[in-house]
Amino acid sequence: MSVIVTFVGIILPYITIVAFFGGFIYRIKGWLSIPIPMPISVTYPQSRGEQVKNIASAILLFPDLFRKDRNLWFGAWPFHAVLAIIIIGHWRLFMDIPNRVLMAIGYTTQGIEHLSSVFGTTVGIIFFIAVLYLLVRRITQVTLRNMSNPADYFVLLWLLGIAATGLTMRFVGLPYTNIATMQNYFWGIFTLHPIAPPTDPIFLTHYLLAQLLLISLPFSKLIHPIGIFFTQGIKNSLVVQKQLR
C-alpha cells in the first residue's frame, strides 16, 4: 500500500474516532456546565406528550425558521433532512440491521441494492442542491455576505466536495460500493485488525473529506443539530415545567 492509502485508510480512521468522540464529550460537558438562566415566564405545555410534540416539531420541521425566513427554510430543511437520511444509510457500512429490517418486510438482497442505488443517488443529489443553494444564498445576499467569514464558505465547499465525490461513486458504479466488502473493511478497523482499503482516488478523496469533517465537527457550527439536545433552552423548559406543577 502507498503512504496515502495507508494514512487515509488505516491511520486516519483511528485519529477520527478519538477526535470525534473526545471532542463531542468535551462539547457536551461545556453545554451542561453553563448555568441555567432565569426561566422565562411563558405558557408551557403541561403534559409530557405536548412537550415531546413541541420539541419534535422544532427539531424535525423548523417551524420558527419557516415563519421568519422561508427562503432559508427551503434550503436548510432539505439539507438537514437528507443529511439525516444519508447518515442512517451509511450505517449499512457498519452493521446488518438496516438490511435485516428491509428483509423482514419483504425486500430481497437485489431489491435492497436497487433501493440503495436509486434512493441513495436521489438523496445525494438533493443534498448537493441544498448545499449549493445555501452557498449561493450566502454569496448573493448582501447582509448575509457581510456577516459571513471564510470558514462559513469553506464548510459549504467542503460539503459540496463530499457530496460530489459520493455521487461520482454512485454514477461510476465503482466495485467497492459493495456493502459486504466495506463492512469487512470497517469491521477490521473496529476490531483493531485493519485490512487494506479500496485504493481508488475517488473513494480515497471522499473518505478523506468525510473523516476530516468528523474530526472538525465537534468544534464547528455544524454541531448544532446535535447540540440542540443539550441546549439551555430545553433545560430551561424543564425548569419551567417543574415550577408550573
N, C-alpha and C positions, 0 to 999 in steps of 0.2 A: 504493500500500500504506500501511496505517496504521503508526504508530510501533511498536505492539505486534507486529504481523505482521513488520515489518522486523527488529525486535530478536530475536524468538524464532526466526524462520525463516532469517535471513541473518547477523546479527551473532553471536548466541549460539553457533551451531554451531562457529565458529572458536575462540571462547573455550573451549568444551567440549573440543575436540580438544587444544588446547595444555595445558589444566589437567589433563586425564585422563592423557595420556601423560607430561607433565612430572612430575606427582605420582606416577605409577606408577614411573617411573625413579628418582625420589627415594626411594621406599619400598624398592625393590629394593636400592639402594645401602646403605640403612640396615640391611636384613636381612643382607646379605652382609658388612657390616663388623663385625657383632657377633662377638666372639671365640668360638670353639667351646669349650664347657665340657669338663670331663674326661669321656671316654666312660664310659658306664655298663656294667658287666660283666654282660652278659646274653647268652643264646644268640641268635645271629642267623643267618638263612638264609645258607647258604654259596653257593648258586647264584644267578646273576643272575635266572633265572626265578622263584625263590622270592621274591626281593627285589621284583621287579615285581609279583608276585601280591599280596604283603602291602601294598605301597604303594597299588596299585589298589583293593584291598579297603577300605583305610582311607579313601580318597578317595570311592569310589562308594557304599559301603554303610554307613559309620559304625558298624562292629561294636562298638567300645568304648562309644559312646553308647547303643547298643541294650541292652548288658548293664547299664549303670549307670543309665539313666533312659529307660525305654521310652516314657513319656508325652511326653517331649521329643522322642524319636526320631520318633514318629508325626506330629509337626508339622515338625520340622527336615528330615527326609529328603525328604518330598514337596516342601517348599519349595525345597530346593537342586536336586532332580531336575528339577522343572518349570521352574525358573529357567534351568537349562542348556538345556532344550529351547526355551524362549522366546528365549534369546539366539541359538541356532542358527537358529530360524525367522526371526528378524529379519534374518539375513544375506541373505535373499531381497530385501531392500530395497536392497542394495548390489551384488549380483552375481547372475549367472545360474547359477552352479554347482549350487546345490540343485535348480533346475528341470531342468537337464541330466541330473543323476543320476536324478531321478524319470522323466524321459522315456526314459532309457536302459533302464529296467526295465519300460517299457510304459505309463506314465501319459500321458494326453493333457493338453493345456492346461486343458480343462474339468475333467478329473479332478484335476489339481493344485490348482486353485482350490477345488474342493469339499473335497478333503482338507485344505487350509489352513484353510478355514472351519470345518469340523467339529472337526478336531484342535486348531486354534488356540483355538477357543472353549472346548473341554473343558479344555485345559491352563490357560487363563486362569482358569477357574472353580476348578480345583484350587489354583492359586496363590493366589487370593483367599481361599479357605477356609483354606489352610495359614497364611497371614499372620494372618488373623483368629484362628485357633486359638492362635498364638503370642502375640498381643496379649492375648487373654482369659486365657491361662495366666499371663502376666506380671502381670496385674491381680489375679487371684484367688488366686494362691499367695503367702502372706504372706512367706516367706523370699525368694522371687524379687522380690517387690514392694519389699522393704526394700533389696535390692541394686541396684535399677534407678534410673536417673537420667532426667530429662526427655528427654534425647537418645534413649534406648532406645525410649521411646514414640513420639517424633516420627518416627523412622525407620520404624517399623512402620506408622504412619498415612500416612506418605509413600508407602510401597509399596502400601498399600491404595488410595491415590488414583491411582497409576499403573495398578494392575490394574483399578480401577473405570472409569476413562476408556477404557482399552483395550478392555474388554468392551463398554462402551457403543458404541464404534465398530463392534464386531462385530455387535451386536444391531440397531443402527440401520441398518447397511449403507450407510454414507456412501460417496460415489463415489471419494474419494481413497484408499480401500483398494486400488484398482487398482495392482498391483505395477509395471507399466510406468511409470505416472505418477510413483510415488515413486522409482523407480530414476533417472528423468530428473532429479528434484529433487536427489537426493543426489549424482548424478554431477556436477551443476553446482556443488555445494558442494566436492567433492573436486578439481575442475579449476579452482577459483577463478573460475568463471563462474556464480554463483548465479542461480537463477530464482525467481520468486515461489512461495512455499509455499502449501499449502492454507490457507484463511482461516477454516475452521470453528472455533468456540470449543472444541469437544470435542477436536479434534485438537491445537490450539494448547496446551490445558491439559495433555494427555497428553505432548506433545513437550517442553513447558517442564519438567514434573516429571521426565521421563526425563533431560533434559540436566543439570538441577541435581543429580540423583543421580550422574551420571557425573563431574561436577566435584568433588563431595564424596567420591566413592567411595575414592580412594587414601588419604584421611585419616580414614576411618571404620572401624568394626568390620566392616562388610560386605566388606572387602577380604580377610578370612581365607580364603575358598575359593581365592583366587589365591596368597595368602601361604604356603599350605602347601607349595608347590613350592620355596620359598626358606627354609624354616624351619631352625633349627639341629637339629631332630630328624632330618631327612633327612640333613643334612650330618654330624651326629654318627654316624648309622648307617653312612655311607660310611667314616668313620674306623674304626669298629669292624670293618667288613668287611676293611679293609686290615690291621688288626692280627691278624685271625684267620687270614690267609693264611700 
